[in-house]
Each structure stands twice: as C-alpha cells, then as structure tokens.
Amino acid sequence: MGAMIDDGAAARHIAGEGTPDASWQAWGGLQDLPPVSAAALVPPGRRAVIVAPHPDDEVLACGGLLQLLAAQGTHTVLVAVTDGTGSHPGSTTITPEQLARLRPRETEAALRALGLDAPAGKPAPRILRARLPDGAVAASLDQLQTLLLQMLRPDDVVFVTWRRDGHPDHEACGLAAAMAASACRATLVEMPVWSWHWAAPGDVRLPWRRARRLALDEEVLRRKRKAVECFASQLRDDPSTGQPAILPPHVLARLLHPYEIYFT
C-alpha cells in the first residue's frame, strides 16, 4: 500500500530554531497533563516494542521510560528502522558508509549509558535492524509494516514517533506502526519528538486529550542525558558543509526534562 497523503505536512515544517523551550515551560498545559507510570504504559507480563526511525530517537523520545521498563523486568525490542546514514548530506568529513557503521554503535553506547546493556537480573533490550533508507522510509512503508506484522503479538505495547511529528521518516514509522498494531491488536503509544519544534503551546493540532506525562527522577534523567552524549555524530557541526549540528542545544533543551510525554 502507498503512503497516506497528508496535505497538512507543510504546516509542520522543521526549520530555524523553532518554538523556544522557555515558551513550552511557561505554558501550564504541560504541567496539567494527566500523569502516567511505566507500569500503566506497559503492564507486567507485556512486551514493549520501540520503533525508532533513526539512531537517537529511542533515547530522545523514551530514554527515561526504557530505564523504568528495565527496572520492572519488561522485555523490550528496539526496531531500528534506519541506520541514520542520511544525516550529513554532501559531507566530506563523514560519509554515509561511515555513518552506517558509526550510528548503530552510538545507539549501543547510549543503551549502556542508560544501564540497559546488562541490567542485573533484567532482560536487556533486543535490537532488530530494518536497515531501511534514511530519509525515504515512506517509500518502504509496506516493508516496514510487513516486518512489524511478523513480529508483533496481541499483548505488545508499541511505542513509535507520532504520525504527525513533522519529520517524514517519523511520520512514516508512525503510520506503519499504527497499521500493524491495529492488525495485530497490539496497543499503540505515540511519541512527539520534532513536534516541540514546529508546534506552539496549546496548539490544537496536537492530540492533548491523549497526552500523558511520565515523571523521571533525577538519576533517570541524568542517565538519559549521558546517553544523548553518546550520539556525537549528531552533536557536532559539519565544517565540510557548514551545516550545524543535527541536535544543537536548543533542540535538546526541549527533549531533556524530568518528564516524557506520550500520546496513549
């Protein structure tokens, strides 16, 4: 099946520095969101499946939740949809071939920083690499949906970037996961990542009625911040092209708070 046409995609354009984090923090709506726990998101005995469009999305979107799930003994599968080879187009400093090797290693280092490589007495996340083309997941929507259909169980909880997050790969992953979860009778939970960039506080385009706030304690947030530091390829400017870092401080500021937001 082809990708769904979304005439509103242009309104979710990711450019410039976006909505300042200070604006989000000054808005009481985030604080007023209903709280949710890791056990409520993934009840005991159920499996969590994290669908990450690119290496780093699994930490930026749900690095805190991953730690809490490990602590409660939840079995977790990380579906790495792409290897992030398209992050530095035209670069002579770092090529797609180098990124294909580097970025998966950055994910592995980040999971170690989260304490998930070998948690004491707990199951470590299993990583499944789909190796779809970075920047063109929508063209491989059928392939991703088939992969998810083959692996999902009816009692799984599937976490994926929101279907209207603004980045084409994030939206394609969200659509494929939504269709697969529906077919398998799995539970779908969506995660905003780039939404904080193009949206504004109280933005009616976001599904606030489905939004829940997961609190992260100081130690969980500290490990999440350390994990983000493992994605060095995304944190540095590229001198060969003059392009700024993919994850500059103003982007990270919107994603590294003592809470995570989930659309249930």
C-alpha positions in Angstrom: 0.0 0.0 0.0 1.2 3.5 -0.6 1.9 6.2 2.0 -1.1 8.3 3.0 -1.1 11.8 1.5 -1.1 14.5 4.2 -2.0 17.9 2.9 -1.1 19.5 6.3 2.6 18.4 6.2 3.8 21.8 5.1 2.5 23.3 8.3 4.7 21.0 10.3 7.9 22.2 8.6 11.1 21.9 10.6 13.2 25.0 10.1 15.1 27.5 12.1 15.3 27.2 15.9 11.5 26.6 16.3 9.5 27.2 19.5 11.8 28.1 22.4 11.8 25.7 25.2 11.1 28.6 27.6 7.7 29.1 25.9 6.8 25.5 26.5 7.9 25.6 30.1 5.9 28.8 30.7 2.8 27.1 29.5 0.8 25.4 32.3 -0.7 22.9 30.0 2.3 20.6 30.2 2.2 20.5 33.9 -1.5 19.8 33.9 -1.3 16.7 31.7 -2.5 13.5 33.5 0.4 11.5 35.0 1.1 8.0 33.9 3.5 5.4 35.2 5.7 2.9 33.3 3.6 0.1 34.7 0.4 1.7 33.3 2.0 2.1 29.9 3.4 -1.4 29.8 1.6 -3.6 32.4 3.6 -6.6 33.9 3.9 -9.5 31.5 3.6 -7.5 28.3 6.4 -6.7 25.9 7.4 -3.2 24.8 8.4 -2.7 21.1 10.1 0.6 20.4 10.1 1.7 16.7 12.9 4.3 16.2 13.2 6.0 12.8 16.9 6.9 13.4 19.6 6.1 16.0 19.0 8.6 18.9 15.2 8.7 18.6 14.8 5.8 21.1 16.7 7.9 23.7 15.3 11.3 22.9 11.7 10.1 22.9 11.7 7.5 25.6 15.1 7.1 27.2 13.6 7.5 30.6 10.8 5.0 30.0 13.4 2.5 28.8 15.1 2.6 32.1 11.9 2.3 34.1 10.8 -0.6 32.0 14.1 -2.4 32.6 13.7 -1.9 36.3 10.3 -3.6 36.2 11.6 -6.5 34.2 9.8 -5.7 30.9 11.1 -7.4 27.8 11.9 -4.7 25.2 12.6 -4.9 21.5 14.1 -1.9 19.7 13.3 -1.8 16.0 16.0 0.4 14.4 14.2 1.4 11.2 17.2 3.2 9.6 20.9 3.4 10.4 20.8 7.2 10.1 23.1 7.3 7.0 21.4 10.5 5.7 22.2 12.9 8.5 25.2 14.5 6.8 24.4 15.0 3.1 27.3 16.2 1.0 29.7 15.9 3.8 33.4 15.1 3.1 34.0 14.7 6.8 31.7 11.8 7.4 30.2 9.6 4.6 27.0 7.5 4.6 29.2 4.4 4.7 30.9 5.7 7.9 27.5 6.7 9.4 26.2 3.2 8.7 28.9 1.8 11.0 29.0 4.7 13.5 25.4 5.4 14.3 24.4 1.9 15.4 27.4 1.9 17.6 26.3 5.1 19.1 22.9 3.5 19.9 24.7 0.6 21.6 26.8 3.0 23.7 23.7 5.0 24.6 21.9 1.9 25.8 25.0 1.1 28.0 24.8 4.7 29.4 21.2 4.0 30.3 22.3 0.9 32.1 20.4 -1.4 29.7 23.3 -3.4 28.2 23.2 -6.0 31.1 20.8 -4.9 33.8 21.3 -7.0 36.9 18.8 -9.8 36.7 16.8 -8.0 34.0 16.4 -8.7 30.3 18.5 -6.4 28.0 16.7 -4.9 25.0 16.9 -6.8 21.8 17.8 -4.7 18.7 16.3 -5.5 15.3 17.7 -3.5 12.5 15.4 -3.0 9.5 18.1 -1.0 7.5 15.6 1.0 5.5 16.8 4.1 3.6 17.2 7.1 5.8 15.0 10.0 4.6 12.8 7.7 2.5 11.0 5.4 4.9 7.7 6.3 3.3 8.9 4.6 0.1 9.4 1.4 2.1 6.2 1.6 4.1 5.0 -1.8 3.0 8.3 -3.4 4.0 8.2 -1.8 7.5 4.6 -2.7 8.0 5.3 -6.4 7.0 8.2 -6.6 9.4 6.1 -5.3 12.2 3.2 -7.6 11.4 5.6 -10.6 11.5 6.9 -9.7 15.0 4.0 -8.1 16.9 1.9 -10.0 19.4 -1.6 -9.0 20.5 -0.4 -8.1 24.0 2.5 -5.9 22.8 2.7 -2.2 23.5 4.2 -0.4 20.5 6.0 2.9 21.0 6.6 5.0 17.9 7.1 8.6 16.8 3.8 10.4 16.3 2.2 10.1 12.9 2.2 13.9 12.5 5.6 14.6 14.1 6.9 16.7 11.3 9.8 14.6 10.1 8.8 12.4 7.1 10.6 9.3 8.5 9.0 9.8 11.9 5.5 10.1 10.3 6.0 7.1 8.1 7.2 5.0 11.0 4.1 6.1 13.0 1.8 5.2 10.1 3.3 1.8 9.6 3.3 1.0 13.3 -0.3 2.2 13.7 -1.5 -0.1 10.8 0.5 -3.1 12.1 -0.6 -2.6 15.7 -4.2 -2.4 14.6 -4.0 -5.5 12.6 -2.2 -7.4 15.4 -4.5 -6.0 18.1 -1.4 -4.5 19.9 -1.5 -1.3 21.8 -0.1 1.8 20.1 1.5 4.7 22.0 2.9 7.6 20.0 5.8 9.9 21.0 6.3 13.5 19.9 9.9 14.5 19.1 10.0 17.2 16.4 6.5 18.4 17.4 8.1 20.6 20.1 9.9 22.4 17.3 7.1 23.4 14.9 4.1 23.4 17.3 3.2 26.1 19.9 1.9 25.8 23.5 -1.8 24.8 23.3 -1.5 24.0 19.6 -4.8 22.5 18.6 -3.0 20.2 16.0 -1.6 18.1 18.8 -3.8 15.4 20.5 -3.6 16.8 24.0 -6.5 14.7 25.2 -4.4 11.6 24.6 -1.3 13.1 26.1 0.1 11.7 29.3 3.2 12.8 31.4 5.7 10.3 32.7 7.8 11.7 35.5 11.5 10.9 35.6 13.6 11.2 38.7 17.0 12.9 38.9 19.0 9.7 38.4 16.9 8.5 35.4 17.2 12.0 33.8 21.0 12.0 34.5 21.4 8.7 32.6 19.2 9.9 29.8 21.4 13.0 29.4 24.6 10.8 29.4 23.0 8.6 26.8 22.3 11.6 24.5 26.0 12.5 24.7 26.8 9.2 23.0 25.4 10.4 19.7 28.5 12.5 19.0 27.9 12.5 15.2 24.7 14.4 15.8 26.1 16.9 18.3 28.8 18.5 16.2 28.7 21.0 13.4 30.0 19.8 10.0 32.9 22.0 8.8 32.9 20.5 5.4 29.4 21.7 4.6 28.9 24.4 7.1 25.8 22.7 8.4 25.1 23.0 12.1 24.7 20.0 14.4 21.5 17.9 14.0 20.9 18.1 17.7 22.1 21.6 18.9 21.4 22.8 22.4 18.1 24.5 21.6 16.7 21.2 20.2 18.0 19.1 23.2 16.5 21.6 25.6 13.0 20.7 24.5 13.7 17.0 25.0 15.6 16.7 28.2 13.2 17.4 31.0 12.3 15.4 34.2 9.3 14.0 32.2 8.4 12.5 28.9 5.1 13.0 27.0 3.2 10.1 25.4 0.1 10.0 23.3 -1.8 7.0 24.5 
